[in-house]
Amino acid sequence: MKNTILISGTNRGIGLELVKYYANLGWRVHACCREPDAAKALSALADGDQVILHKLDVSDSRQIQHLARELSGEAIDILFNNAGIYGQADAEFGNVDEQQWLDCFRINAMSPLFVAEAFVNHVAASEKRLIATMSSKMGSMADNGSGGSYAYRSSKAAVNAVVKSMSIDLKPRGIKVVALHPGWVLTDMGGPNAEITTEESVKSLARNMESVNLENTGCFLDIDGSVIGW
Ligand SMILES: NC(=O)c1ccc[n+]([C@@H]2O[C@H](COP(=O)([O-])OP(=O)(O)OC[C@H]3O[C@@H](n4cnc5c(N)ncnc54)[C@H](OP(=O)(O)O)[C@@H]3O)[C@@H](O)[C@H]2O)c1
């Protein structure tokens, strides 16, 4: 039986590469983005059968519920919370914008939980039963040696807490949960000085997801597969 993955934020960057990777493996891919009509690169991959486009703004709970209902009865092996924003570029001490911080928190920390809640039955009905959420090393307290970036850092630290709680709550249903760091990746967010391509990142992310089981569920994995300190 073909496996299925649902990915958010797939019109560019790592999300778009995840779609290509899993489509090449022959998986059924539910590729979600905010504006499907404007998603040219993604539309070129969509065939309505193996790669299916969906409109999903992860900060809109009604859209999340609507999509979950539309896909009701379909097993989803990997639910991949990829969508994220950096938010205010200069969110430094003395300069943090309240509303932009809230927006960052909503998209990076709260939406992954709401998406997981909406799709938990789809995941529970699948073979692989994995919920993966894109975090960042910038959310690690242990790794924070440079300070600043209040909004982004705190939103990713918060989503790590969400991942940890979900791993405990969903273990009895056989669902594995993981927080992933994708490396410093050449995307709009990563910028031109980043260290690895989206292809390199996604290949490793896929390998790392395969290493998650019900024993190590709730872990925070670096791109080389090692565990990152919270
Ligand atoms: N690049 C890196 O070095 C790096 C490092 C650590 C972690 N990450 C994480 O990896 C993930 C992907 O990042 P990226 O580098 O691929 O970034 P990107 O190129 O900026 O792409 C971000 C994606 O998220 C989507 N998105 C943003 N807000 C959304 C919302 N409300 N609803 C649905 N989609 C939304 C964007 O859609 P629009 O085009 O509609 O805005 C876009 O598809 C993020 O969670 C990011 O925090 C990246």
The ligand as a MOL file (V3000), in Angstrom:
LIG
                    3D

  0  0  0     0  0            999 V3000
M  V30 BEGIN CTAB
M  V30 COUNTS 48 52 0 0 0
M  V30 BEGIN ATOM
M  V30 1 N 15.9960 27.5260 6.5310 0
M  V30 2 C 16.5800 27.2520 7.6770 0
M  V30 3 O 17.8120 27.3720 7.8030 0
M  V30 4 C 15.7760 26.7590 8.8440 0
M  V30 5 C 16.4770 26.4550 10.0290 0
M  V30 6 C 15.7520 25.9820 11.1220 0
M  V30 7 C 14.4020 25.7800 11.0190 0
M  V30 8 N 13.7420 26.0990 9.8620 0 CHG=1
M  V30 9 C 12.2890 25.8490 9.8250 0
M  V30 10 O 11.9520 25.0820 8.6790 0
M  V30 11 C 10.6110 25.3870 8.2450 0
M  V30 12 C 10.6170 25.7410 6.7690 0
M  V30 13 O 11.4750 26.8560 6.6140 0
M  V30 14 P 12.0620 27.3480 5.2080 0
M  V30 15 O 13.4880 27.6040 5.4240 0
M  V30 16 O 11.6070 26.4440 4.1130 0 CHG=-1
M  V30 17 O 11.3270 28.7550 5.1410 0
M  V30 18 P 10.6780 29.6040 3.9440 0
M  V30 19 O 11.4420 29.3580 2.6920 0
M  V30 20 O 10.5570 30.9740 4.4800 0
M  V30 21 O 9.2480 28.9180 3.7770 0
M  V30 22 C 8.3180 28.9990 4.8290 0
M  V30 23 C 7.0560 28.2980 4.3720 0
M  V30 24 O 6.0960 28.3710 5.4270 0
M  V30 25 C 4.8960 28.8780 4.8760 0
M  V30 26 N 4.0480 29.5690 5.8540 0
M  V30 27 C 4.3420 30.6400 6.6250 0
M  V30 28 N 3.2810 31.0120 7.3570 0
M  V30 29 C 2.2880 30.1420 7.0330 0
M  V30 30 C 0.9420 29.9990 7.4390 0
M  V30 31 N 0.3570 30.8260 8.3120 0
M  V30 32 N 0.2090 28.9800 6.9040 0
M  V30 33 C 0.7560 28.1450 6.0160 0
M  V30 34 N 2.0170 28.2430 5.5610 0
M  V30 35 C 2.7720 29.2330 6.0810 0
M  V30 36 C 5.3340 29.8000 3.7640 0
M  V30 37 O 4.2380 30.0730 2.9100 0
M  V30 38 P 4.0940 31.5210 2.1310 0
M  V30 39 O 4.9540 31.3940 0.9000 0
M  V30 40 O 2.6370 31.5910 1.8430 0
M  V30 41 O 4.5970 32.5780 3.0610 0
M  V30 42 C 6.4230 28.9580 3.1450 0
M  V30 43 O 5.8780 27.9560 2.3260 0
M  V30 44 C 10.1400 26.5290 9.1680 0
M  V30 45 O 9.3530 25.9910 10.1970 0
M  V30 46 C 11.4300 27.0950 9.7110 0
M  V30 47 O 11.2590 27.7460 10.9490 0
M  V30 48 C 14.4030 26.5710 8.7830 0
M  V30 END ATOM
M  V30 BEGIN BOND
M  V30 1 1 1 2
M  V30 2 2 2 3
M  V30 3 1 2 4
M  V30 4 1 4 5
M  V30 5 2 4 48
M  V30 6 2 5 6
M  V30 7 1 6 7
M  V30 8 2 7 8
M  V30 9 1 8 9
M  V30 10 1 8 48
M  V30 11 1 9 10
M  V30 12 1 9 46
M  V30 13 1 10 11
M  V30 14 1 11 12
M  V30 15 1 11 44
M  V30 16 1 12 13
M  V30 17 1 13 14
M  V30 18 2 14 15
M  V30 19 1 14 16
M  V30 20 1 14 17
M  V30 21 1 17 18
M  V30 22 2 18 19
M  V30 23 1 18 20
M  V30 24 1 18 21
M  V30 25 1 21 22
M  V30 26 1 22 23
M  V30 27 1 23 24
M  V30 28 1 23 42
M  V30 29 1 24 25
M  V30 30 1 25 26
M  V30 31 1 25 36
M  V30 32 1 26 27
M  V30 33 1 26 35
M  V30 34 2 27 28
M  V30 35 1 28 29
M  V30 36 1 29 30
M  V30 37 2 29 35
M  V30 38 1 30 31
M  V30 39 2 30 32
M  V30 40 1 32 33
M  V30 41 2 33 34
M  V30 42 1 34 35
M  V30 43 1 36 37
M  V30 44 1 36 42
M  V30 45 1 37 38
M  V30 46 2 38 39
M  V30 47 1 38 40
M  V30 48 1 38 41
M  V30 49 1 42 43
M  V30 50 1 44 45
M  V30 51 1 44 46
M  V30 52 1 46 47
M  V30 END BOND
M  V30 END CTAB
M  END
